[in-house]
Amino acid sequence: MQYHRGMTVDGSLQNNSTTESIIYNTIKPKSEKKNNNRFVHSLYENVRNDDISCCGIYLRIKEISEKLAPQTTSPYVMEAKFTVSIPLDDSLIFSAFSEFPNSLFSDLKIKFKINPCAFVFYQVDPVISIAKYYTINKDELLSTGQDKLKDIDLFFRNWSLKFQFTNMFTQIGCSADLITGVRAEELTLSQLKNLVCAAKSATISITNYFIEIVVANVCGYKASESCLNRVRQFYQSRPFVVPAQRIES
């Protein structure tokens, strides 16, 4: 919802936003689209490849196991903090306010609500994770001998279809096949260790959430104080109208 001086100016429901997103991606030239801005959009390929341009947070298996280990009964609960960027300039109801001078006509108040069920989750491919670990720590692994390198190579070779998991975004509150356990299994003949994963159906839900901080970047005029005073005086006897657009689905 959008408020100005205590009055509702316009509102936008989720279906309006969905329609707006389709229009935005249709009429905007490819050079102006922001599909890979950091913290704005999460593309499947980016998340699958453990890329930093993610709107959300990566939870490591080790971190999850450490936090859930003391818990004995389900549902298991853990806290996750992440940053989300909501680009107001891409919303039609805010398009007229792209250069709204707050210092002239009081403050612009924006009220928003987050639907916990609108979030999605996905499990990063373990092969990609261990490949990135190998690339980053290659020198350290080489200095500790060949055993760890052989174990990693064996993991790549033995990764089979029985460890397959859900390869798509899943909405919060729905079930998906996730890797819920990882263990090292020593091979008798070669004495190498093979990484074995257990995949089970699991449901991830958001029980509660808190917004700790909100930061807004609003464009304005780079005008001097004397110029702003003249504009204030000009609009004291004249109405100030901001055109707004709204899409009805």
N, C-alpha and C positions, 0 to 999 in steps of 0.2 A: 504494500500500500504506500501511497505517496501523500504526504501531508504538507500543508503550508499555512502557517499562522493558525494552527488548530483545526483547519478544515481539510476534509478529504478532497484531494485534487483528482486522483485517479487510482485505479487498482489493477492488479495483474494476477490472475490465477495461474496454476500450473499449466492448464491447457492453452492459455494465452501464450505462455512462454514457449511451449512446444511449437505452436504455430509460428511464432516469431522467429524461432531458431531455423525453421525450414525456409522462411522467407529470407532471413539473413544470409543463409548459405546459398540461396538461389540467386539473389540480386547482387551480392557483393562479388567483386572480381577476386580471382584466386590470390592475387598479390596482396590483398588487404585482409584476407581471412586470418583468424587467429587460432587455428586449430591446434597449434603446438606451443602456445604460450605457456610458460611455466606456471603451475598452480591453477590454470584456467580450465584446461581440458585434459582428459586422460584417454589417449588413444590406445587401443588394444595392443598394437605392436610395440609401443613405447613401454607399456607396463610389463609386457611379456619379456622384454629385453632388459628389465631392471633399469630403465632410463630415469634420469633425475627430473625430467619434464613431466611430472605427475601431479594431478590434483588430488592429493591425499597423502598417505604415508605408507612406507614399507615396514612390515613387521617381520623380523627375522625369526626363523624357527627356534634358534637358541634362546632368543629373548622371550618368545612365547612359552617355551618349556620351563624356563626359570621362574616366570611369574605364575604359571599354573601348577607347578610342582607342589606347593604347600596346600593347594585346594584338593579336597578329597571327594566332593560331591559335585554333580552337575546341576545347574549350568555353571561353567567355568567363566570367571569374569576377569578382565584386565583393562587397564586404562590406556587410551591412545590419544595423543595430541597431534593435530595436523593443521596446516594452513590451507585455506580455500580462498581463491580470488574470484569475486563476482564482478565482471566488467559491466558497470552501469551504462557505459556509452554504447553498448550493443543492444540495449533495451529500448524499444520504440517509445515507451512512456517517458523515458529520460532524455530522448534525443533533443528536445527543445531546451533542455537544461545543460547542454554541453558547454555553454559559456555563461551559465547563470551566475551573476555577481552576488554572492551571498552578503557581502558587506553593504549592499545597497538596499535590499528588500528583506531584511531579517534572515533567519536561517532556514535551510531546506531540511525538513525532517523526513527520514525514510524509515519505515517500519517493515521488518521482514521476519518471516518464520521459516525454520528449516524442518523439512519432513524427514525424519530418520529413515523411513522406508525408501527414500529416493536414492540412498547411497548404494554403491555396488562394491563387490570385492572380487579379487582374482588371485590365484596362486602363481607366483613366478616359476617358470620352468627351472627345476633343480639343475639340469644340465647347463643352462645358461649361467646360473649362480656360481656353480663350481668352476665353470670356464673363466668367469670374471675373477674369481678368487685365485685361480692358477695364474692368470695374466698379471694381476697386481702383486702377488707374492712369489713370482717365479724365482727370483734370485735367492730368497730365503729358503724356498723348497730345495733348490739345487745345493745349497750349502749344508743342508741337513742329511744329504744322502739321496739315494734313488728309491727308497721304500715308499715314501709318500707319493712320488711321481708315478710309481707303478700302481699304487692304490687308486689314484685319480684316473689313470689310463684304463684300469680294470672296470671302474665305475662307468666310464663312457662306453666300453664294449658290452657290458652286461645290462645296460639300461633296456628293459624290454617292455612289451605292451601291457604286462600285468601291473605296471606302476603308473598307468595312464590315469590322469585326473581331468576334471572339467576344464576345458580350454576355451573359456569365454567368461565375460563378466556375468556375475550372478547378483541379483538384487538382494539387499539385506532382508533377512527374514525367510529366505528360501534356502533349500538344501542343495549341496554340491558335493562332488567327490573330491576330497582334499587329502593331501599327504599328512597324516596325523602322527606318524612316528618314523624315526630314522635310527637305524642301528648299524654298527659295523660287525660284519660276520667274517670270521677268519676261515680261509680256505685251507684244508688239511694238507694237500699235496704241496702247494706253492708257498704256504704260510703268509700269503698276502691277505689283505683285508678288503672285503667287498662291502659297499654301502647298500643296505637293504631298506626300502621304504614301504610303509604300510599305508594304503589308501582306503579311506572309509568315508561314508556319507556324513556330512556335518552341516549344521545350521548356525549361521552367524547372525546375531541380532544386536541392536543398539538399545540398551535399557534406559539410558539417560544421557544427556549431553549438556555442557555448559560452554557458553561463548565467553572467552576470557578477554578478548580485545578485538575491536573493530577499527580498521583504518580505511579512510576514504580519500581518494585522489580526485578532486573536482576541479575542472578547468575554470579559470576566471580571467578577468582583465588585469593586465599589468598597468594600472593607472595610478597616478599620484593622488594624495589625499584631497588636494584642491579640486582635482577633476571629479572625484567621487562626490564631493560636496555639491558641485554644480549639477551633477546628474540627480542627486537626491532632491534638490530644490526644483528641478525641472519636473519631476514626477510627483511632487506634492499635490499638484492640481490636475494631474492627468492620470488616467488609468494605465496600469501596466499589465499587459495581456501576454501570457505565454501559451502558444498553441500546443495542444497535446494530441497524440494519436492513440487509438486503441483498436485492437483487432478482436472481433467477435467470432468465436469458433462455432 
